[in-house]
Amino acid sequence: MEEIAGDKTTLCPSSRPEPGNSVVFGIISGSVTEPKVAYLKQPQPVTQELIAKASPITPAEIFRTASPCAAKGCQHFDGQDCRLAMRIVEKLPSVVEELPPCSIRRDCRWWQQEGKSACMRCPQVVTDNYNPSQLIAEVSRPITD
């Protein structure tokens, strides 16, 4: 799926892993209470085989994946910006002192919208987090107008 990471598509760095539409750009390491993304040098395509190997847990518990931004089709999008990225920057602490070595940065919506501030918080984001802190749960909850 090189074309996803290589073209001018704006990528969501917290998307659902979908075969043929997504790339893995990080592996979740750390602990349940303090997860941390280990970034891959090159994004890898999400395949049915990869999803099957993740079982019995969901791929989004162990992989950070990116897919083309759904924009208006996403509950976090306000018509212009990603509100999830805004809340992450506003409410979560930085967890790294330098920009992580992210292979999707140039195409990442969070980077394009919030810059370095989003990247400094990104390593603590887990798409399927079944034991989030109260703060993480609050930040990830979609805002309904």
Z-matrix of the N, CA and C atoms (Angstrom, degrees):
N
C 1 1.445
C 2 1.526 1 109.83
N 3 1.311 2 117.17 1 35.71
C 4 1.456 3 121.85 2 -179.24
C 5 1.514 4 112.50 3 -54.91
N 6 1.319 5 116.76 4 -32.36
C 7 1.457 6 118.83 5 -176.46
C 8 1.523 7 112.32 6 -64.61
N 9 1.331 8 118.83 7 -28.93
C 10 1.466 9 119.61 8 177.62
C 11 1.524 10 109.69 9 -64.41
N 12 1.326 11 116.33 10 -50.91
C 13 1.459 12 119.29 11 -177.37
C 14 1.523 13 112.01 12 -76.42
N 15 1.321 14 118.35 13 -19.04
C 16 1.448 15 120.31 14 -173.92
C 17 1.521 16 115.46 15 -98.13
N 18 1.330 17 118.11 16 -18.00
C 19 1.463 18 118.28 17 -178.50
C 20 1.530 19 110.37 18 -91.19
N 21 1.312 20 116.08 19 -166.96
C 22 1.460 21 120.03 20 -176.52
C 23 1.527 22 112.65 21 -94.20
N 24 1.325 23 117.23 22 19.91
C 25 1.450 24 121.62 23 177.38
C 26 1.521 25 109.71 24 -67.19
N 27 1.308 26 116.70 25 134.52
C 28 1.458 27 120.68 26 173.39
C 29 1.521 28 107.63 27 -79.62
N 30 1.332 29 116.35 28 126.33
C 31 1.452 30 121.80 29 -175.55
C 32 1.513 31 112.74 30 -102.45
N 33 1.321 32 116.15 31 140.48
C 34 1.457 33 122.69 32 170.22
C 35 1.520 34 107.21 33 -88.55
N 36 1.341 35 118.40 34 122.89
C 37 1.460 36 120.48 35 -177.52
C 38 1.532 37 114.08 36 -85.65
N 39 1.322 38 116.64 37 9.50
C 40 1.461 39 120.01 38 178.97
C 41 1.520 40 109.99 39 -137.55
N 42 1.321 41 115.40 40 40.61
C 43 1.461 42 120.38 41 -177.08
C 44 1.523 43 111.35 42 -87.01
N 45 1.312 44 115.02 43 168.76
C 46 1.457 45 122.14 44 174.04
C 47 1.532 46 108.16 45 -74.64
N 48 1.311 47 118.15 46 139.86
C 49 1.460 48 120.36 47 177.76
C 50 1.528 49 111.21 48 -74.38
N 51 1.300 50 116.12 49 113.03
C 52 1.464 51 122.60 50 -179.48
C 53 1.526 52 109.08 51 -122.25
N 54 1.336 53 117.08 52 123.63
C 55 1.475 54 119.44 53 177.63
C 56 1.530 55 111.07 54 -56.32
N 57 1.329 56 115.29 55 136.74
C 58 1.454 57 120.68 56 177.58
C 59 1.508 58 114.56 57 81.27
N 60 1.321 59 117.74 58 -7.63
C 61 1.458 60 120.62 59 -176.22
C 62 1.525 61 112.34 60 -130.39
N 63 1.315 62 117.81 61 -10.96
C 64 1.464 63 121.96 62 -172.57
C 65 1.519 64 111.49 63 -128.18
N 66 1.329 65 114.28 64 158.12
C 67 1.455 66 121.64 65 172.17
C 68 1.521 67 109.35 66 -127.57
N 69 1.335 68 115.38 67 145.17
C 70 1.464 69 121.58 68 172.46
C 71 1.517 70 106.27 69 -85.95
N 72 1.336 71 116.85 70 127.22
C 73 1.463 72 119.44 71 176.54
C 74 1.521 73 112.02 72 -119.65
N 75 1.334 74 117.13 73 -2.72
C 76 1.457 75 120.44 74 178.48
C 77 1.515 76 111.70 75 -160.28
N 78 1.321 77 114.78 76 158.75
C 79 1.465 78 123.25 77 176.76
C 80 1.528 79 106.28 78 -116.87
N 81 1.330 80 115.90 79 135.54
C 82 1.460 81 120.21 80 179.30
C 83 1.526 82 108.72 81 -79.00
N 84 1.321 83 115.49 82 124.92
C 85 1.461 84 121.63 83 175.45
C 86 1.521 85 107.01 84 -126.14
N 87 1.303 86 118.15 85 -163.46
C 88 1.457 87 120.93 86 -178.53
C 89 1.514 88 110.08 87 83.11
N 90 1.331 89 115.78 88 -144.57
C 91 1.462 90 120.91 89 -178.15
C 92 1.524 91 109.60 90 -126.07
N 93 1.324 92 115.28 91 174.13
C 94 1.464 93 119.94 92 178.61
C 95 1.526 94 109.98 93 -61.54
N 96 1.320 95 117.25 94 -40.73
C 97 1.465 96 120.18 95 -178.17
C 98 1.521 97 112.77 96 -82.15
N 99 1.336 98 117.38 97 -23.03
C 100 1.456 99 120.65 98 178.24
C 101 1.521 100 110.84 99 -136.37
N 102 1.341 101 115.84 100 71.72
C 103 1.473 102 118.03 101 179.15
C 104 1.516 103 111.08 102 -68.83
N 105 1.317 104 115.08 103 155.26
C 106 1.456 105 120.27 104 178.31
C 107 1.525 106 108.42 105 -148.22
N 108 1.311 107 116.06 106 133.56
C 109 1.456 108 120.77 107 179.67
C 110 1.522 109 109.73 108 -82.66
N 111 1.333 110 115.33 109 130.23
C 112 1.462 111 121.89 110 169.55
C 113 1.525 112 105.03 111 -99.61
N 114 1.314 113 116.80 112 114.24
C 115 1.464 114 122.26 113 -173.05
C 116 1.523 115 111.64 114 -80.31
N 117 1.329 116 115.99 115 138.18
C 118 1.456 117 122.16 116 176.06
C 119 1.524 118 110.10 117 -81.53
N 120 1.318 119 117.10 118 149.10
C 121 1.473 120 120.28 119 178.00
C 122 1.515 121 111.12 120 -66.93
N 123 1.330 122 117.08 121 -35.72
C 124 1.469 123 122.41 122 178.30
C 125 1.520 124 108.32 123 -132.88
N 126 1.329 125 117.79 124 135.69
C 127 1.463 126 118.86 125 176.35
C 128 1.525 127 110.36 126 -63.83
N 129 1.316 128 114.92 127 146.62
C 130 1.466 129 121.25 128 -179.68
C 131 1.527 130 109.33 129 -117.72
N 132 1.322 131 117.95 130 142.88
C 133 1.458 132 119.70 131 -179.15
C 134 1.528 133 112.33 132 -66.29
N 135 1.311 134 115.55 133 144.37
C 136 1.459 135 120.86 134 172.62
C 137 1.530 136 106.19 135 -83.01
N 138 1.321 137 115.66 136 125.51
C 139 1.461 138 121.68 137 -179.86
C 140 1.527 139 109.71 138 -122.71
N 141 1.328 140 116.32 139 164.44
C 142 1.475 141 120.36 140 174.69
C 143 1.518 142 109.96 141 -58.67
N 144 1.325 143 116.89 142 -38.50
C 145 1.462 144 121.34 143 -179.78
C 146 1.532 145 110.45 144 -62.24
N 147 1.314 146 117.18 145 -42.87
C 148 1.465 147 121.14 146 178.59
C 149 1.526 148 110.49 147 -62.67
N 150 1.315 149 116.92 148 -43.86
C 151 1.462 150 120.70 149 179.17
C 152 1.522 151 110.49 150 -63.06
N 153 1.338 152 116.97 151 -42.05
C 154 1.465 153 120.98 152 179.31
C 155 1.525 154 111.23 153 -63.23
N 156 1.335 155 117.08 154 -38.86
C 157 1.469 156 120.99 155 -179.28
C 158 1.527 157 111.82 156 -67.65
N 159 1.326 158 117.85 157 -24.88
C 160 1.467 159 121.07 158 -179.51
C 161 1.529 160 111.68 159 -74.40
N 162 1.315 161 117.38 160 -22.75
C 163 1.461 162 122.35 161 -176.32
C 164 1.523 163 110.07 162 -57.05
N 165 1.313 164 120.00 163 140.78
C 166 1.448 165 129.13 164 16.11
C 167 1.540 166 114.75 165 -90.49
N 168 1.324 167 118.01 166 -1.62
C 169 1.460 168 118.29 167 177.54
C 170 1.527 169 109.15 168 -91.18
N 171 1.316 170 116.69 169 167.17
C 172 1.460 171 118.95 170 -179.50
C 173 1.527 172 109.76 171 -81.99
N 174 1.329 173 117.68 172 147.12
C 175 1.463 174 119.91 173 178.37
C 176 1.525 175 112.48 174 -57.22
N 177 1.330 176 117.95 175 -31.66
C 178 1.461 177 120.83 176 -178.43
C 179 1.524 178 112.86 177 -74.26
N 180 1.329 179 117.76 178 -5.69
C 181 1.464 180 120.94 179 172.69
C 182 1.524 181 111.18 180 -82.45
N 183 1.341 182 116.76 181 -25.46
C 184 1.461 183 119.59 182 -174.86
C 185 1.520 184 114.27 183 -119.55
N 186 1.332 185 117.32 184 -15.60
C 187 1.462 186 120.91 185 179.52
C 188 1.515 187 110.39 186 -119.95
N 189 1.351 188 116.26 187 143.58
C 190 1.472 189 120.43 188 165.57
C 191 1.510 190 105.31 189 -96.50
N 192 1.305 191 115.35 190 124.57
C 193 1.452 192 120.21 191 -178.03
C 194 1.516 193 110.49 192 -121.23
N 195 1.300 194 114.57 193 154.72
C 196 1.459 195 121.99 194 177.19
C 197 1.521 196 108.33 195 -127.29
N 198 1.322 197 114.66 196 142.65
C 199 1.464 198 123.25 197 176.91
C 200 1.518 199 107.04 198 -139.44
N 201 1.321 200 116.66 199 164.20
C 202 1.462 201 118.03 200 175.07
C 203 1.531 202 110.60 201 -54.40
N 204 1.322 203 115.98 202 134.29
C 205 1.462 204 121.76 203 -179.43
C 206 1.528 205 108.84 204 -58.40
N 207 1.324 206 116.32 205 131.75
C 208 1.465 207 121.90 206 179.73
C 209 1.525 208 111.96 207 -79.67
N 210 1.334 209 117.61 208 -9.41
C 211 1.469 210 123.15 209 179.25
C 212 1.527 211 110.26 210 48.87
N 213 1.303 212 117.66 211 -118.89
C 214 1.465 213 121.19 212 -174.96
C 215 1.521 214 113.54 213 -63.42
N 216 1.327 215 117.63 214 -14.25
C 217 1.455 216 121.32 215 177.02
C 218 1.520 217 113.12 216 -84.82
N 219 1.321 218 118.20 217 2.04
C 220 1.463 219 122.94 218 -177.50
C 221 1.520 220 110.79 219 -108.62
N 222 1.317 221 115.76 220 138.55
C 223 1.460 222 121.04 221 179.68
C 224 1.530 223 113.49 222 -66.96
N 225 1.326 224 117.98 223 -15.68
C 226 1.469 225 120.84 224 179.42
C 227 1.528 226 113.00 225 -94.25
N 228 1.317 227 117.79 226 -7.00
C 229 1.467 228 121.98 227 -175.07
C 230 1.521 229 109.86 228 -90.99
N 231 1.317 230 116.66 229 131.34
C 232 1.471 231 120.53 230 -177.28
C 233 1.528 232 113.23 231 -99.37
N 234 1.313 233 116.97 232 10.39
C 235 1.456 234 121.05 233 -177.63
C 236 1.513 235 112.18 234 105.14
N 237 1.334 236 115.90 235 -21.65
C 238 1.457 237 121.42 236 177.95
C 239 1.524 238 112.30 237 -133.97
N 240 1.318 239 116.77 238 -39.73
C 241 1.462 240 121.61 239 -173.86
C 242 1.521 241 112.05 240 -129.27
N 243 1.323 242 114.51 241 162.32
C 244 1.460 243 121.96 242 173.04
C 245 1.524 244 107.88 243 -87.96
N 246 1.324 245 115.28 244 113.14
C 247 1.467 246 119.40 245 -179.50
C 248 1.522 247 111.35 246 -70.80
N 249 1.325 248 117.76 247 -26.99
C 250 1.459 249 119.98 248 176.77
C 251 1.528 250 109.50 249 -62.23
N 252 1.315 251 116.94 250 -46.21
C 253 1.467 252 120.51 251 178.47
C 254 1.525 253 110.53 252 -60.76
N 255 1.328 254 116.92 253 -41.18
C 256 1.475 255 120.02 254 178.98
C 257 1.521 256 111.11 255 -62.18
N 258 1.345 257 117.62 256 -45.62
C 259 1.471 258 120.86 257 -178.68
C 260 1.525 259 111.54 258 -67.26
N 261 1.336 260 116.80 259 -36.87
C 262 1.468 261 120.01 260 177.72
C 263 1.526 262 109.70 261 -59.79
N 264 1.327 263 116.50 262 -45.61
C 265 1.468 264 120.50 263 -179.53
C 266 1.533 265 111.30 264 -68.74
N 267 1.323 266 117.08 265 -39.97
C 268 1.473 267 121.18 266 -178.02
C 269 1.522 268 113.00 267 -70.02
N 270 1.347 269 117.44 268 -36.73
C 271 1.464 270 119.25 269 -166.93
C 272 1.523 271 116.69 270 -114.63
N 273 1.340 272 117.69 271 -26.12
C 274 1.461 273 118.62 272 -177.71
C 275 1.524 274 110.70 273 -91.72
N 276 1.325 275 116.34 274 146.27
C 277 1.465 276 119.18 275 176.38
C 278 1.523 277 111.09 276 -75.79
N 279 1.316 278 115.76 277 155.24
C 280 1.465 279 120.27 278 170.81
C 281 1.519 280 107.48 279 -65.14
N 282 1.337 281 116.29 280 144.32
C 283 1.465 282 119.62 281 179.27
C 284 1.521 283 112.48 282 -120.39
N 285 1.328 284 116.69 283 -2.22
C 286 1.462 285 121.81 284 176.07
C 287 1.524 286 108.22 285 -135.49
N 288 1.335 287 115.59 286 157.89
C 289 1.462 288 120.20 287 -179.45
C 290 1.526 289 112.76 288 -97.84
N 291 1.333 290 116.14 289 -17.56
C 292 1.468 291 120.95 290 179.06
C 293 1.521 292 108.77 291 -129.49
N 294 1.321 293 116.19 292 158.14
C 295 1.463 294 119.89 293 177.18
C 296 1.518 295 109.88 294 -57.45
N 297 1.333 296 117.97 295 129.47
C 298 1.460 297 120.59 296 176.23
C 299 1.539 298 110.12 297 -65.40
N 300 1.316 299 117.77 298 154.87
C 301 1.466 300 121.51 299 179.91
C 302 1.524 301 111.29 300 -79.41
N 303 1.310 302 117.33 301 71.62
C 304 1.458 303 123.20 302 -172.51
C 305 1.528 304 111.96 303 -89.34
N 306 1.336 305 115.83 304 128.94
C 307 1.463 306 120.98 305 -177.21
C 308 1.527 307 113.99 306 -82.01
N 309 1.335 308 118.74 307 -9.01
C 310 1.472 309 120.23 308 179.56
C 311 1.530 310 112.86 309 -109.89
N 312 1.327 311 117.66 310 3.36
C 313 1.467 312 121.23 311 -171.02
C 314 1.529 313 113.87 312 -49.73
N 315 1.306 314 118.21 313 -48.24
C 316 1.475 315 119.12 314 -173.59
C 317 1.524 316 112.73 315 -62.18
N 318 1.342 317 117.47 316 -23.61
C 319 1.463 318 121.30 317 -179.95
C 320 1.532 319 113.20 318 -106.21
N 321 1.320 320 117.76 319 1.27
C 322 1.468 321 123.20 320 -173.26
C 323 1.538 322 112.08 321 -77.59
N 324 1.323 323 115.82 322 128.34
C 325 1.467 324 120.50 323 177.69
C 326 1.528 325 110.63 324 -59.92
N 327 1.322 326 117.72 325 -43.42
C 328 1.466 327 119.83 326 -178.13
C 329 1.518 328 110.96 327 -60.47
N 330 1.340 329 117.28 328 -43.43
C 331 1.464 330 122.37 329 178.13
C 332 1.522 331 110.10 330 -64.00
N 333 1.330 332 117.02 331 -47.84
C 334 1.462 333 121.41 332 -178.62
C 335 1.525 334 111.18 333 -61.35
N 336 1.305 335 116.31 334 -35.30
C 337 1.464 336 121.03 335 -175.84
C 338 1.522 337 113.30 336 -89.06
N 339 1.310 338 118.42 337 -45.38
C 340 1.471 339 122.36 338 -171.56
C 341 1.525 340 113.78 339 -113.42
N 342 1.333 341 117.49 340 -9.24
C 343 1.450 342 120.86 341 177.17
C 344 1.515 343 114.46 342 67.13
N 345 1.326 344 114.56 343 -150.45
C 346 1.462 345 122.87 344 -175.21
C 347 1.530 346 112.42 345 -54.94
N 348 1.319 347 117.27 346 -34.12
C 349 1.472 348 120.58 347 -178.62
C 350 1.525 349 111.56 348 -58.07
N 351 1.325 350 117.90 349 -39.28
C 352 1.466 351 120.72 350 178.37
C 353 1.524 352 110.44 351 -68.10
N 354 1.319 353 116.67 352 -42.69
C 355 1.461 354 120.92 353 -178.06
C 356 1.529 355 111.79 354 -63.40
N 357 1.299 356 117.82 355 -32.99
C 358 1.461 357 122.07 356 -178.48
C 359 1.532 358 111.87 357 -72.03
N 360 1.328 359 116.70 358 -14.30
C 361 1.457 360 122.60 359 -179.76
C 362 1.528 361 112.41 360 -109.75
N 363 1.304 362 116.79 361 -19.57
C 364 1.461 363 123.88 362 -174.63
C 365 1.537 364 114.38 363 -54.97
N 366 1.329 365 120.96 364 -38.86
C 367 1.461 366 120.03 365 -175.54
C 368 1.527 367 115.18 366 -61.64
N 369 1.327 368 118.66 367 -13.98
C 370 1.461 369 120.14 368 -179.85
C 371 1.532 370 112.91 369 -96.20
N 372 1.326 371 116.94 370 -0.30
C 373 1.464 372 120.87 371 -176.56
C 374 1.527 373 110.41 372 -86.45
N 375 1.331 374 115.89 373 127.50
C 376 1.457 375 124.00 374 174.70
C 377 1.523 376 106.07 375 -123.79
N 378 1.326 377 117.47 376 123.16
C 379 1.464 378 120.46 377 -175.09
C 380 1.523 379 111.80 378 -63.67
N 381 1.329 380 118.96 379 -47.99
C 382 1.466 381 122.29 380 175.30
C 383 1.517 382 108.20 381 -104.77
N 384 1.312 383 116.04 382 93.78
C 385 1.458 384 122.08 383 -179.68
C 386 1.525 385 107.25 384 -115.01
N 387 1.327 386 116.76 385 107.28
C 388 1.461 387 121.24 386 -175.77
C 389 1.517 388 113.65 387 -90.30
N 390 1.310 389 117.04 388 -0.02
C 391 1.459 390 121.44 389 177.91
C 392 1.530 391 108.94 390 -138.51
N 393 1.354 392 117.29 391 53.65
C 394 1.467 393 118.50 392 -176.46
C 395 1.521 394 111.84 393 -73.64
N 396 1.316 395 114.97 394 152.42
C 397 1.457 396 119.38 395 171.39
C 398 1.529 397 107.65 396 -66.17
N 399 1.303 398 116.62 397 165.93
C 400 1.467 399 120.46 398 178.34
C 401 1.528 400 110.19 399 -59.42
N 402 1.327 401 117.16 400 -39.99
C 403 1.461 402 121.43 401 -179.91
C 404 1.534 403 111.43 402 -65.09
N 405 1.323 404 117.21 403 -46.40
C 406 1.471 405 120.23 404 179.16
C 407 1.528 406 109.98 405 -61.89
N 408 1.328 407 117.48 406 -42.27
C 409 1.471 408 120.65 407 178.94
C 410 1.530 409 110.52 408 -61.36
N 411 1.315 410 117.16 409 -41.54
C 412 1.465 411 121.41 410 179.75
C 413 1.532 412 111.06 411 -65.59
N 414 1.309 413 116.30 412 -44.38
C 415 1.475 414 120.93 413 -178.33
C 416 1.523 415 111.13 414 -65.22
N 417 1.315 416 117.51 415 -38.82
C 418 1.466 417 120.77 416 -174.58
C 419 1.524 418 113.96 417 -83.26
N 420 1.323 419 117.52 418 -12.25
C 421 1.464 420 121.09 419 -179.79
C 422 1.524 421 109.77 420 -69.96
N 423 1.326 422 117.54 421 125.54
C 424 1.471 423 119.25 422 179.06
C 425 1.530 424 111.53 423 -61.81
N 426 1.304 425 115.85 424 143.92
C 427 1.463 426 121.04 425 175.93
C 428 1.516 427 107.08 426 -88.14
N 429 1.308 428 114.96 427 128.57
C 430 1.467 429 118.81 428 176.53
C 431 1.510 430 108.62 429 -107.99
N 432 1.317 431 114.08 430 133.35
C 433 1.478 432 119.56 431 -178.38
C 434 1.495 433 111.07 432 -89.82
